[in-house]
Amino acid sequence: MADKLHEYQGVTGRLHSARDKYKEKWSNFKEQHPRGVKEVVRDSLFGIPSSDEPPERVWQDSAYSDLFRRKSRVELMRISAAVMGIEFSYAGETAFVSPTLLQIGVPHQQMTLVWALSPLIGFFMTPLLGSLSDRCKSKYGRRRPFIVLMSFGVLLGLILVPNGEAIGYALGDARPTNQTGVPSVLGPRSSALEEAKENYHPWGVLFTVLGTVFLDFDADACQSPARAYLLDVTVPEDHAKGLSTFTVMAGLGGFLGYALGGINWDETRLGDFFGGHVRAVFSLITIIFIVCVSATVTSFKEIPLEELNYQDEFKKLAQTERNQESFDAGDETASEKNNLKKNATYGSLNQPEIGTPPPLAPPLAPLAPEVAHGEPLSLSHYLKSIVMMPASLRVVCLTNLFCWMAHVCYSLYFTDFVGEAVFGGNPAAPVGSESRVEYEAGVRFGCWGMAMYSLSCACYSTIIERLIKRFGAKRVYVGGLCTYSCGMFLLCAIRARAAVLLFSWTAGVMYSTLFTMPYLLVAHYHATGMWDSAGGGCGQERGIGTDVAVVSSCVFVAQLLVSVIMGLAVKAMGTTAAVVAVAAALAAAAAVTATKITYLEL
């Protein structure tokens, strides 16, 4: 009937109907928001939402009162600013470290092995850092000291990576002999010597590799306390909104960081001032990183651990007193009551173990993994939980491992692939030669492709929850992996500049998927009590913190494995197109294993 009516009305009639509908919607909007669009935008950014049922949390010290109220969008953005700075650093690292190592003479196979150093350290250090964070007694809180500590490591990496070769020259490395007199667009990179002997400079390689390890490990490690800090200083009513803001800020930081690398700074005054393209990019990233981290650590004060324990004891005391009013407590003497009050005041100083944190500071698994009984996760328990786990969790971990391997192929080696396979350049060609210029242009163009990937990640993250509700977790999980696999396969086959920009959007779908689906599944398993029937794990009940930590550790194993196989794959295929070919194959394998996951009607 509607089709016949539209046919009768014609195009003009449809336009009039659409106009009337929008007029009606606009009238309804003005009735609901009489102060206008500007006030709506202002309220959404700066307005503090109110809860229908205010949380029953009271803190005596006014210095921490802001922690117990709802946060505005701008406040959540400030709390999440650190991850934006971290993603800026990631952008510089993933876009320029591989080309930098290749241009100072490190062969492909050895260059890929450099990326194995950071995951080896992170696999063992991450749970230990989480345990230390849980027990940190600093007056500045539990998370901010670790954010600042890891930030210093990131800054050291941002300094060493672009200046490692210059430091090597200062320590006695021989300067290249086949320069053509034309400066390198990527900065003062030396070219490979034409002789067959070893053609890289040991000091320059050493400091560049050290900078890579510092930057990669600390940027990884800094994300977890940053996320934990967000949850610590916000009320539970703001956690979902805060985490979505955190993800969007991360995607925005990656997009702007890669776009920064896509600009040819060598043709600007800033490029001349800083000494080349790479130095200009890393210098700007360093400034932005300092500003972002400073905005986060100065946003809200954390409650020190000992005061958190005092609050916990105070709650226990209040509960005990309420129970005493309801039940006959004749066996308890007045002296025992006095001791209880004394312990409520000073007990946290004498306790051998950390008490259970209050609802304000829930344990966050990636940095603060804990077992079910509230004990900090030890390295031995962490390793045993990897070996002894329920079959359903094992499938989730295997899928997440394939996902991370597929993503690491793209994120670490993509700009080198574009420079060599798409633009036909050679990173070891003499500086100023046509092949070297094409390679450097390809690296910059690859940055724009990765900028598209970060932008698509931020956009897809805003709708993935609605997609799960509409289509189900299985279809969203498998569909996201298949989308990425097809995109990388087509990019390997076409190898055109337009394909670099178009198919990089599929990488954003993959990144958002692997950041969401595994943790959603683990949380769903625990919420439904699946471990009660499936058993598993070190002879005791599994905690959600332990399982999320195990799932998170897949990124370290993935980076280690990819760093070993990628050099062999490039050598076997004879082209860096192996990067996207391997990524497509691994994503397809992840899609297959994702069909075997137990979704429990999620």
Backbone torsions as a table, in degrees:
resi	resn	phi	psi	omega
1	MET	NA	-41.7	-179.8
2	ALA	-65.3	-37.5	178.8
3	ASP	-64.0	-41.4	178.6
4	LYS	-65.1	-38.4	179.1
5	LEU	-64.3	-42.9	178.2
6	HIS	-64.6	-38.3	178.7
7	GLU	-64.1	-37.2	179.9
8	TYR	-70.0	-42.0	-177.2
9	GLN	-70.9	-35.0	-175.1
10	GLY	80.7	-176.4	-177.3
11	VAL	-64.1	-40.6	-178.7
12	THR	-62.8	-41.1	179.4
13	GLY	-63.9	-39.0	178.6
14	ARG	-64.9	-41.0	179.1
15	LEU	-63.3	-40.2	178.2
16	HIS	-65.3	-38.9	179.0
17	SER	-65.1	-43.4	178.5
18	ALA	-63.2	-39.8	179.2
19	ARG	-62.5	-43.1	-179.8
20	ASP	-64.0	-38.9	179.0
21	LYS	-63.6	-44.7	-179.1
22	TYR	-67.9	-34.2	175.5
23	LYS	-62.5	-41.9	179.5
24	GLU	-65.0	-42.7	178.6
25	LYS	-64.0	-39.9	180.0
26	TRP	-65.4	-38.5	177.9
27	SER	-64.9	-41.1	177.8
28	ASN	-64.8	-38.6	179.7
29	PHE	-64.2	-43.3	-179.6
30	LYS	-66.0	-33.6	177.2
31	GLU	-67.9	-39.7	-179.2
32	GLN	-76.9	-26.6	-178.2
33	HIS	-129.7	76.1	-175.1
34	PRO	-65.9	-19.2	-177.7
35	ARG	-82.2	-4.9	174.0
36	GLY	96.8	175.1	-175.4
37	VAL	-66.4	-39.4	-178.5
38	LYS	-59.6	-41.1	-179.7
39	GLU	-69.7	-33.0	177.4
40	VAL	-65.1	-45.3	178.4
41	VAL	-63.8	-41.8	-179.8
42	ARG	-63.8	-41.3	179.1
43	ASP	-67.3	-36.9	-178.5
44	SER	-69.9	-29.3	-179.3
45	LEU	-90.8	-45.5	-172.3
46	PHE	-108.6	-17.7	-178.1
47	GLY	-71.7	140.2	178.7
48	ILE	-95.6	114.8	-178.0
49	PRO	-66.4	152.0	179.2
50	SER	-108.3	148.3	179.7
51	SER	-98.0	141.8	176.9
52	ASP	-62.8	-37.4	178.2
53	GLU	-121.9	96.2	-178.0
54	PRO	-57.4	138.6	-179.6
55	PRO	-65.3	144.0	-178.5
56	GLU	-84.3	71.2	179.2
57	ARG	-132.0	123.5	-178.0
58	VAL	-128.6	133.0	177.3
59	TRP	-123.9	132.0	-173.2
60	GLN	-71.3	-34.7	-175.1
61	ASP	-83.4	122.6	-178.7
62	SER	-67.1	-17.0	179.6
63	ALA	-64.3	-23.6	-178.2
64	TYR	-111.3	11.3	-175.7
65	SER	-64.0	-29.7	-179.1
66	ASP	-67.0	-19.1	-179.9
67	LEU	-71.3	-19.7	-172.2
68	PHE	-105.2	18.0	175.9
69	ARG	-120.3	163.4	176.2
70	ARG	-66.6	151.8	-177.6
71	LYS	-109.8	146.0	175.2
72	SER	-78.1	168.1	-179.6
73	ARG	-62.6	-40.0	179.3
74	VAL	-64.5	-40.0	177.6
75	GLU	-63.8	-40.2	176.6
76	LEU	-65.9	-34.8	177.0
77	MET	-66.7	-37.9	178.3
78	ARG	-68.5	-40.8	177.4
79	ILE	-61.9	-35.2	-177.4
80	SER	-90.5	3.6	-174.9
81	ALA	-62.2	-30.0	-177.9
82	ALA	-60.2	-40.4	-178.2
83	VAL	-68.8	-27.7	175.1
84	MET	-65.3	-43.8	175.9
85	GLY	-64.0	-38.0	178.2
86	ILE	-63.0	-42.1	-179.8
87	GLU	-69.3	-31.6	171.0
88	PHE	-58.3	-44.3	-179.6
89	SER	-65.7	-42.1	176.5
90	TYR	-57.4	-41.4	-178.1
91	ALA	-60.5	-46.8	178.1
92	GLY	-63.7	-40.0	-178.7
93	GLU	-64.9	-55.4	-174.6
94	THR	-68.6	-27.6	-177.9
95	ALA	-81.1	-33.6	-168.0
96	PHE	-120.9	-13.2	-177.4
97	VAL	-67.3	-47.5	-179.8
98	SER	-61.4	-49.6	175.6
99	PRO	-59.6	-36.8	-179.9
100	THR	-63.7	-45.3	179.1
101	LEU	-64.5	-40.7	179.6
102	LEU	-65.1	-35.9	-175.7
103	GLN	-78.4	-14.5	173.5
104	ILE	-99.9	15.2	168.6
105	GLY	98.8	7.7	179.1
106	VAL	-80.7	123.9	-179.8
107	PRO	-63.8	160.0	-177.8
108	HIS	-54.8	-46.4	-174.5
109	GLN	-64.5	-39.9	177.9
110	GLN	-74.9	-32.8	178.9
111	MET	-62.0	-41.8	-179.5
112	THR	-67.3	-30.4	179.7
113	LEU	-69.4	-24.0	177.8
114	VAL	-58.2	-35.8	-178.7
115	TRP	-71.2	-7.1	178.5
116	ALA	-82.8	-17.1	-174.8
117	LEU	-68.5	-46.4	-177.7
118	SER	-64.1	-46.5	179.2
119	PRO	-64.6	-30.6	176.3
120	LEU	-61.6	-41.3	178.2
121	ILE	-71.6	-45.4	-175.5
122	GLY	-65.1	-34.1	-177.8
123	PHE	-59.5	-37.4	-178.2
124	PHE	-95.4	-28.4	-175.0
125	MET	-82.8	-30.2	-174.8
126	THR	-58.9	-48.9	178.7
127	PRO	-65.3	-32.5	178.6
128	LEU	-68.4	-40.4	177.0
129	LEU	-64.6	-36.1	177.4
130	GLY	-63.6	-41.5	178.7
131	SER	-65.9	-41.1	177.7
132	LEU	-64.2	-37.2	179.0
133	SER	-64.2	-41.0	179.5
134	ASP	-61.9	-32.2	-174.3
135	ARG	-104.3	10.0	-178.7
136	CYS	-68.1	125.4	-176.5
137	LYS	-105.6	21.3	-179.9
138	SER	-63.6	146.4	177.8
139	LYS	-68.9	-13.9	178.7
140	TYR	-89.7	0.9	178.9
141	GLY	109.5	-174.6	-176.6
142	ARG	-94.3	-30.3	-171.7
143	ARG	-98.4	-41.9	-174.8
144	ARG	-60.7	-38.7	176.0
145	PRO	-58.4	-36.2	179.7
146	PHE	-74.8	-34.8	175.4
147	ILE	-61.4	-44.7	-180.0
148	VAL	-66.3	-42.5	-179.6
149	LEU	-61.3	-48.5	179.0
150	MET	-66.7	-30.2	179.1
151	SER	-65.8	-35.3	175.7
152	PHE	-63.5	-37.8	176.1
153	GLY	-64.4	-41.0	177.1
154	VAL	-62.1	-44.1	179.5
155	LEU	-61.6	-40.3	178.3
156	LEU	-62.5	-40.7	177.0
157	GLY	-65.6	-40.1	178.4
158	LEU	-63.9	-25.4	178.2
159	ILE	-83.7	-41.8	-173.4
160	LEU	-75.2	-39.2	-174.0
161	VAL	-59.3	-51.5	-178.7
162	PRO	-78.0	-15.1	-176.1
163	ASN	-114.5	7.0	-178.1
164	GLY	-60.5	-41.1	-179.4
165	GLU	-67.0	-40.9	179.5
166	ALA	-64.3	-38.2	176.7
167	ILE	-64.1	-38.6	177.4
168	GLY	-61.7	-42.4	176.8
169	TYR	-61.5	-40.2	-179.9
170	ALA	-64.8	-26.7	-179.8
171	LEU	-94.3	4.8	172.0
172	GLY	115.1	4.7	176.5
173	ASP	-63.2	144.6	179.0
174	ALA	-74.3	137.6	178.5
175	ARG	-79.5	153.6	-177.4
176	PRO	-64.3	151.7	-177.4
177	THR	-110.1	-4.1	-176.2
178	ASN	-113.1	32.1	175.8
179	GLN	-69.8	145.7	179.0
180	THR	-99.2	0.9	-179.4
181	GLY	91.1	-4.9	179.3
182	VAL	-101.8	125.7	-177.9
183	PRO	-65.9	149.1	178.1
184	SER	-75.2	137.5	179.4
185	VAL	-65.5	-32.7	-179.2
186	LEU	-81.7	8.5	178.0
187	GLY	110.5	-171.2	-176.2
188	PRO	-76.0	58.7	176.8
189	ARG	-84.9	135.8	174.0
190	SER	-81.1	155.4	176.8
191	SER	-97.6	164.7	179.1
192	ALA	-71.4	140.9	177.6
193	LEU	-71.2	150.4	-175.4
194	GLU	-80.3	-15.8	179.6
195	GLU	-69.9	159.6	-177.5
196	ALA	-78.9	-12.2	-178.6
197	LYS	-73.1	175.6	-179.9
198	GLU	-54.0	131.5	-167.7
199	ASN	-119.7	21.3	175.4
200	TYR	-126.6	164.1	-172.4
201	HIS	-99.3	121.4	-170.3
202	PRO	-61.7	-44.5	-178.6
203	TRP	-67.0	-42.4	179.1
204	GLY	-61.7	-42.9	178.2
205	VAL	-65.4	-41.8	-178.7
206	LEU	-58.7	-50.0	-176.5
207	PHE	-72.4	-31.5	175.8
208	THR	-67.3	-41.0	178.4
209	VAL	-67.0	-42.2	176.9
210	LEU	-59.1	-43.9	177.6
211	GLY	-61.8	-38.8	178.3
212	THR	-63.1	-43.2	-179.4
213	VAL	-65.6	-46.0	178.2
214	PHE	-59.5	-47.2	-176.3
215	LEU	-66.5	-44.9	-176.1
216	ASP	-69.4	-48.2	-177.5
217	PHE	-67.1	-47.7	-175.7
218	ASP	-70.2	-33.4	175.9
219	ALA	-66.2	-39.7	175.5
220	ASP	-63.7	-48.8	-174.3
221	ALA	-68.8	-27.7	-175.9
222	CYS	-75.1	-22.8	-178.1
223	GLN	-65.8	-37.9	-176.0
224	SER	-66.7	-49.3	176.2
225	PRO	-64.5	-29.2	176.9
226	ALA	-65.0	-41.3	178.1
227	ARG	-70.0	-38.9	178.2
228	ALA	-64.5	-38.6	178.2
229	TYR	-61.7	-40.0	177.9
230	LEU	-58.8	-46.2	-178.8
231	LEU	-71.4	-30.3	-179.1
232	ASP	-68.9	-38.2	-172.1
233	VAL	-99.7	8.6	176.1
234	THR	-121.4	153.0	177.5
235	VAL	-78.8	156.6	-178.7
236	PRO	-54.2	-30.6	179.4
237	GLU	-63.0	-21.8	-178.1
238	ASP	-102.9	1.2	-174.4
239	HIS	-64.2	-46.0	-179.3
240	ALA	-63.3	-45.7	178.5
241	LYS	-65.1	-38.4	179.6
242	GLY	-66.9	-42.3	-179.8
243	LEU	-67.9	-36.3	176.1
244	SER	-66.9	-39.1	175.0
245	THR	-62.4	-40.5	178.7
246	PHE	-59.0	-45.0	-179.0
247	THR	-67.5	-42.7	179.6
248	VAL	-64.8	-40.2	177.7
249	MET	-63.9	-37.4	177.6
250	ALA	-64.6	-45.9	178.8
251	GLY	-63.8	-39.6	178.6
252	LEU	-65.7	-40.4	178.2
253	GLY	-63.2	-42.0	177.5
254	GLY	-64.5	-41.9	179.8
255	PHE	-60.7	-49.0	-178.9
256	LEU	-68.3	-34.8	179.4
257	GLY	-65.0	-45.4	178.6
258	TYR	-68.5	-37.0	176.6
259	ALA	-62.2	-35.1	176.9
260	LEU	-61.6	-39.2	178.6
261	GLY	-74.9	-20.3	-179.9
262	GLY	-78.9	-16.4	178.3
263	ILE	-77.8	138.4	178.1
264	ASN	-83.3	88.4	-176.6
265	TRP	-70.8	-14.5	-179.9
266	ASP	-65.9	-21.1	-179.5
267	GLU	-96.6	12.3	179.9
268	THR	-118.6	166.5	178.1
269	ARG	-68.0	-33.6	177.9
270	LEU	-63.0	-38.9	177.3
271	GLY	-61.9	-42.4	176.9
272	ASP	-65.1	-38.9	-177.3
273	PHE	-66.9	-43.2	-176.8
274	PHE	-85.2	-15.7	176.6
275	GLY	98.2	33.0	176.2
276	GLY	125.0	170.6	-174.2
277	HIS	-62.3	-53.2	-175.7
278	VAL	-63.1	-43.6	179.4
279	ARG	-64.7	-36.9	178.4
280	ALA	-64.5	-45.5	-179.8
281	VAL	-62.2	-48.7	-177.3
282	PHE	-68.4	-32.0	177.2
283	SER	-67.2	-43.8	177.8
284	LEU	-65.4	-40.2	178.1
285	ILE	-63.0	-39.4	179.5
286	THR	-60.7	-44.9	179.4
287	ILE	-63.0	-46.1	-179.2
288	ILE	-64.0	-40.7	-179.6
289	PHE	-61.5	-44.6	179.7
290	ILE	-61.7	-43.7	179.8
291	VAL	-62.7	-44.9	-177.2
292	CYS	-65.8	-46.4	-179.5
293	VAL	-65.3	-39.5	178.5
294	SER	-62.4	-38.6	178.7
295	ALA	-63.1	-37.4	-178.9
296	THR	-72.8	-51.4	-172.9
297	VAL	-70.4	-15.6	177.5
298	THR	-102.3	7.8	-174.3
299	SER	-77.3	-56.5	-178.2
300	PHE	-138.2	140.9	177.0
301	LYS	-72.9	141.8	173.0
302	GLU	-91.3	149.8	174.1
303	ILE	-80.0	122.7	179.6
304	PRO	-57.9	154.7	-174.3
305	LEU	-59.8	-41.7	-177.2
306	GLU	-65.5	-34.4	176.8
307	GLU	-72.8	-31.4	174.1
308	LEU	-64.2	-41.5	178.0
309	ASN	-65.7	-36.2	176.8
310	TYR	-63.0	-42.6	178.6
311	GLN	-61.7	-39.3	179.6
312	ASP	-64.6	-43.0	177.9
313	GLU	-66.8	-35.1	178.1
314	PHE	-63.4	-39.8	178.1
315	LYS	-65.6	-40.5	178.6
316	LYS	-63.1	-40.2	179.2
317	LEU	-62.9	-44.6	-179.5
318	ALA	-63.5	-40.0	179.0
319	GLN	-66.2	-39.7	178.8
320	THR	-63.2	-41.8	-179.4
321	GLU	-66.4	-35.1	177.4
322	ARG	-67.5	-38.4	177.9
323	ASN	-65.6	-35.0	-179.5
324	GLN	-67.6	-30.5	178.0
325	GLU	-72.0	-25.8	-176.2
326	SER	-92.6	-30.2	-175.7
327	PHE	-120.9	158.9	178.0
328	ASP	-75.9	119.1	-178.4
329	ALA	-118.5	49.6	-175.8
330	GLY	-67.5	-23.5	-178.0
331	ASP	-75.3	-15.1	-177.5
332	GLU	-90.7	125.2	-177.4
333	THR	-88.2	166.3	179.3
334	ALA	-64.5	-34.0	-179.9
335	SER	-66.5	-35.4	178.5
336	GLU	-66.6	-36.2	176.6
337	LYS	-64.1	-41.2	178.5
338	ASN	-63.3	-40.5	178.0
339	ASN	-63.4	-38.5	178.7
340	LEU	-62.3	-42.7	178.2
341	LYS	-65.4	-38.1	179.4
342	LYS	-63.7	-42.7	179.2
343	ASN	-66.2	-30.8	179.1
344	ALA	-66.8	-28.3	-178.4
345	THR	-86.3	-40.4	-171.8
346	TYR	-120.3	3.4	-172.9
347	GLY	-62.0	-34.1	-176.8
348	SER	-65.2	-23.0	178.5
349	LEU	-77.9	-21.4	-174.8
350	ASN	-107.3	-7.5	-176.3
351	GLN	-72.7	135.8	176.8
352	PRO	-76.0	-21.4	-178.6
353	GLU	-126.1	159.0	179.7
354	ILE	-75.8	134.0	177.3
355	GLY	-76.0	169.2	178.6
356	THR	-68.6	126.2	-177.5
357	PRO	-67.9	151.7	179.8
358	PRO	-71.3	172.3	-177.0
359	PRO	-58.7	-23.3	-178.1
360	LEU	-65.1	-33.0	-174.9
361	ALA	-122.8	72.2	-179.2
362	PRO	-69.1	148.5	179.0
363	PRO	-67.5	129.8	179.1
364	LEU	-102.0	129.1	-166.7
365	ALA	-65.9	-47.5	-174.5
366	PRO	-58.2	-38.3	179.2
367	LEU	-102.3	-32.5	-173.7
368	ALA	-120.4	58.2	-179.6
369	PRO	-70.3	136.1	179.2
370	GLU	-136.3	152.6	176.0
371	VAL	-79.5	175.1	-170.1
372	ALA	-64.0	-27.1	-175.5
373	HIS	-91.8	11.5	173.7
374	GLY	88.5	4.7	179.7
375	GLU	-83.8	141.5	177.9
376	PRO	-59.7	142.1	-177.2
377	LEU	-70.9	120.2	177.5
378	SER	-88.1	163.0	-179.7
379	LEU	-64.3	-38.4	-179.8
380	SER	-64.7	-43.4	177.8
381	HIS	-65.4	-37.9	178.8
382	TYR	-60.9	-45.9	-179.5
383	LEU	-70.1	-39.3	177.9
384	LYS	-64.4	-34.3	-179.3
385	SER	-68.6	-24.2	177.0
386	ILE	-74.6	-38.7	-178.5
387	VAL	-77.1	-43.9	-176.1
388	MET	-107.1	99.5	-179.8
389	MET	-144.4	156.9	176.4
390	PRO	-60.4	152.0	-177.5
391	ALA	-61.0	-38.3	-179.2
392	SER	-64.9	-39.3	177.4
393	LEU	-69.4	-32.2	178.9
394	ARG	-63.5	-37.8	178.3
395	VAL	-68.0	-39.5	177.0
396	VAL	-61.7	-43.9	-179.9
397	CYS	-65.0	-41.2	179.1
398	LEU	-63.3	-43.2	177.6
399	THR	-62.6	-43.8	-179.7
400	ASN	-65.6	-34.1	177.2
401	LEU	-63.5	-47.4	177.4
402	PHE	-61.4	-40.5	179.3
403	CYS	-59.8	-48.9	-178.2
404	TRP	-65.8	-37.8	177.4
405	MET	-61.8	-42.8	178.3
406	ALA	-63.6	-40.0	-179.0
407	HIS	-73.0	-38.4	-179.9
408	VAL	-62.6	-36.8	176.0
409	CYS	-54.4	-43.7	-179.1
410	TYR	-72.6	-50.3	-168.7
411	SER	-69.4	-33.7	-174.3
412	LEU	-91.2	-27.7	-171.2
413	TYR	-123.3	9.9	-172.5
414	PHE	-69.0	-44.9	-177.5
415	THR	-64.3	-34.6	176.0
416	ASP	-66.5	-38.8	176.3
417	PHE	-60.5	-45.4	-179.6
418	VAL	-64.7	-42.1	-178.9
419	GLY	-63.8	-37.0	-176.1
420	GLU	-95.1	-52.4	-171.9
421	ALA	-81.6	-32.2	-178.0
422	VAL	-91.9	-46.1	-177.8
423	PHE	-92.7	-10.9	177.9
424	GLY	71.2	26.9	-179.9
425	GLY	-91.1	177.6	-179.4
426	ASN	-138.0	116.7	-177.6
427	PRO	-68.0	-20.2	-178.6
428	ALA	-95.3	4.4	179.2
429	ALA	-72.3	158.3	179.0
430	PRO	-58.1	144.4	179.4
431	VAL	-60.7	131.2	179.9
432	GLY	92.9	-12.2	178.4
433	SER	-72.5	160.8	-177.4
434	GLU	-62.0	-40.4	-179.2
435	SER	-65.0	-38.7	179.8
436	ARG	-70.2	-39.9	179.0
437	VAL	-63.3	-41.7	178.0
438	GLU	-63.6	-40.0	179.1
439	TYR	-62.4	-45.1	-178.5
440	GLU	-66.7	-35.7	175.0
441	ALA	-65.0	-37.6	177.6
442	GLY	-65.5	-38.1	178.1
443	VAL	-62.8	-43.9	178.6
444	ARG	-64.8	-40.2	179.6
445	PHE	-67.4	-35.5	176.5
446	GLY	-61.4	-31.7	176.2
447	CYS	-61.6	-37.4	177.9
448	TRP	-68.1	-36.2	174.7
449	GLY	-61.9	-42.7	179.3
450	MET	-71.0	-26.6	173.6
451	ALA	-65.1	-38.7	176.8
452	MET	-64.6	-36.2	178.5
453	TYR	-64.9	-42.8	179.3
454	SER	-66.9	-38.7	178.9
455	LEU	-65.9	-41.8	179.3
456	SER	-66.9	-33.2	176.5
457	CYS	-62.2	-46.1	179.6
458	ALA	-63.2	-40.3	-178.8
459	CYS	-69.9	-45.0	-177.3
460	TYR	-67.3	-31.1	179.6
461	SER	-63.9	-25.2	-179.0
462	THR	-78.0	-15.5	-176.4
463	ILE	-120.0	-7.5	-173.4
464	ILE	-63.2	-33.8	179.7
465	GLU	-65.6	-40.9	178.5
466	ARG	-68.2	-34.8	177.3
467	LEU	-64.6	-39.3	178.9
468	ILE	-63.7	-42.2	179.8
469	LYS	-65.2	-33.0	-175.9
470	ARG	-86.6	-43.6	-173.6
471	PHE	-107.0	-13.9	-178.0
472	GLY	96.1	152.8	-175.3
473	ALA	-65.7	-38.0	-176.3
474	LYS	-63.2	-46.9	-179.3
475	ARG	-65.2	-38.8	179.9
476	VAL	-68.1	-42.5	-179.6
477	TYR	-63.8	-55.9	-178.2
478	VAL	-65.0	-40.3	-179.5
479	GLY	-63.8	-39.9	177.4
480	GLY	-63.5	-39.9	179.5
481	LEU	-69.6	-40.7	178.2
482	CYS	-65.6	-36.3	177.8
483	THR	-61.0	-45.9	179.6
484	TYR	-66.6	-42.2	-179.0
485	SER	-61.3	-45.1	178.6
486	CYS	-64.9	-39.8	179.2
487	GLY	-62.1	-44.8	179.8
488	MET	-69.0	-35.2	177.8
489	PHE	-64.5	-44.5	179.3
490	LEU	-66.1	-36.4	177.8
491	LEU	-65.6	-38.5	177.0
492	CYS	-64.5	-36.3	-177.3
493	ALA	-78.8	-39.0	-173.6
494	ILE	-87.2	-49.9	179.0
495	ARG	54.4	45.6	178.1
496	ALA	-111.2	159.7	-177.8
497	ARG	-64.0	-41.6	178.6
498	ALA	-63.2	-35.0	179.5
499	ALA	-66.2	-33.0	178.3
500	VAL	-59.8	-44.7	-179.7
501	LEU	-74.0	-39.7	-175.0
502	LEU	-70.9	-51.0	-173.1
503	PHE	-81.3	-10.6	173.1
504	SER	-66.8	-21.5	176.6
505	TRP	-63.5	-30.5	179.4
506	THR	-67.9	-26.9	177.6
507	ALA	-67.0	-32.9	176.8
508	GLY	-67.0	-36.4	175.8
509	VAL	-62.8	-43.7	178.3
510	MET	-62.4	-45.6	-175.9
511	TYR	-63.6	-43.0	178.0
512	SER	-65.9	-36.5	180.0
513	THR	-65.4	-46.8	-177.0
514	LEU	-74.6	-16.4	175.2
515	PHE	-84.9	-13.2	-174.2
516	THR	-113.0	-54.4	-166.2
517	MET	-65.1	-47.0	-177.4
518	PRO	-60.2	-41.1	-178.1
519	TYR	-72.8	-33.1	175.3
520	LEU	-63.9	-40.7	179.6
521	LEU	-66.5	-44.4	-180.0
522	VAL	-62.3	-44.6	178.4
523	ALA	-62.1	-37.7	179.3
524	HIS	-68.2	-39.1	176.9
525	TYR	-58.5	-46.5	-178.1
526	HIS	-70.7	-36.0	-179.6
527	ALA	-66.1	-32.1	-179.7
528	THR	-91.6	0.1	179.1
529	GLY	70.4	31.1	-176.7
530	MET	-63.2	-34.9	-177.5
531	TRP	-64.2	-21.4	179.6
532	ASP	-61.8	-36.6	-179.6
533	SER	-95.3	-29.8	-177.0
534	ALA	-84.8	-19.9	179.5
535	GLY	68.2	-158.9	171.4
536	GLY	111.1	149.5	163.2
537	GLY	87.3	88.9	161.6
538	CYS	61.3	23.4	175.6
539	GLY	73.0	15.1	178.7
540	GLN	-148.9	169.2	-178.0
541	GLU	-62.2	137.0	-179.9
542	ARG	-79.0	141.1	174.3
543	GLY	-101.3	152.2	-179.0
544	ILE	-64.5	-32.7	177.8
545	GLY	-62.9	-41.8	178.4
546	THR	-62.3	-44.9	-176.0
547	ASP	-69.0	-38.3	177.8
548	VAL	-67.7	-36.2	176.8
549	ALA	-64.0	-40.1	178.5
550	VAL	-64.9	-44.3	178.3
551	VAL	-63.6	-39.9	-179.7
552	SER	-66.1	-29.3	-177.9
553	SER	-67.8	-12.5	178.8
554	CYS	-60.0	-29.3	-179.1
555	VAL	-63.9	-36.3	-179.9
556	PHE	-70.8	-43.3	179.0
557	VAL	-64.3	-40.4	-179.1
558	ALA	-62.6	-46.7	-179.2
559	GLN	-64.9	-35.9	178.1
560	LEU	-65.3	-46.8	-178.7
561	LEU	-65.9	-43.5	-179.0
562	VAL	-64.4	-39.1	179.8
563	SER	-63.5	-26.3	178.7
564	VAL	-82.3	-42.6	-172.6
565	ILE	-87.0	-22.3	-172.8
566	MET	-66.8	-42.3	177.9
567	GLY	-61.2	-40.1	178.0
568	LEU	-66.1	-39.1	-179.7
569	ALA	-66.0	-42.5	178.1
570	VAL	-63.7	-40.6	179.5
571	LYS	-66.8	-39.2	-178.7
572	ALA	-68.9	-41.4	-178.5
573	MET	-83.5	-20.0	-179.1
574	GLY	74.7	13.7	-179.9
575	THR	-155.6	152.6	178.2
576	THR	-75.8	0.1	171.2
577	ALA	-62.0	-15.7	175.4
578	ALA	-59.2	-26.7	-179.6
579	VAL	-58.2	-53.2	-177.4
580	VAL	-79.3	-26.3	177.1
581	ALA	-66.2	-45.1	178.1
582	VAL	-65.8	-38.9	177.8
583	ALA	-60.3	-42.9	179.4
584	ALA	-63.8	-42.3	-179.3
585	ALA	-66.4	-42.2	-179.8
586	LEU	-67.2	-38.6	177.3
587	ALA	-65.2	-37.0	176.7
588	ALA	-65.0	-40.6	176.7
589	ALA	-63.0	-38.9	177.8
590	ALA	-64.7	-38.4	178.7
591	ALA	-63.8	-37.7	178.7
592	VAL	-65.9	-48.0	-179.7
593	THR	-67.6	-28.3	178.6
594	ALA	-65.5	-26.2	177.1
595	THR	-71.8	-16.4	-178.9
596	LYS	-94.1	-2.2	-177.7
597	ILE	-72.0	145.3	174.0
598	THR	-83.7	111.5	-174.4
599	TYR	-95.7	-17.2	177.5
600	LEU	53.7	44.9	177.1
601	GLU	60.8	25.5	178.0
602	LEU	-74.5	NA	NA
